[in-house]
Amino acid sequence: MTTEEYLSKPEKYRHQAQVYLKLARHMHRKGNSAAYANYTKKHGEALRKSHIWETRLRQAISSLSCEDEKMTLELKYLQCMTLDEIGEIIGYSRRHVHRILKRGRENLFKR
């Protein structure tokens, strides 16, 4: 698993949960209770996986020593913000935020 795949897991599962919830609502409106139950079960599983990955990622990020790296990794991968949004919050340019993220990802997996 690459670094990017590992870091994007919580967002991936959160997105899956949203899709399943929409499908479950659609099935419920159409009166298909078996499909509704099936999609609701998948929705719960995706949310559970999202929470597990989020917890693992938070623990890994908190082990870093540099505060800038911690903050940018958390904003990028747990809050799903863009580089421009992160730059506005921490007061750096988009390019510098990119450098901090790159350094943070490298340090995250050195341990």
Order of alpha helices (4+ residues) and beta strands (2+ residues): alpha-alpha-alpha-alpha-alpha
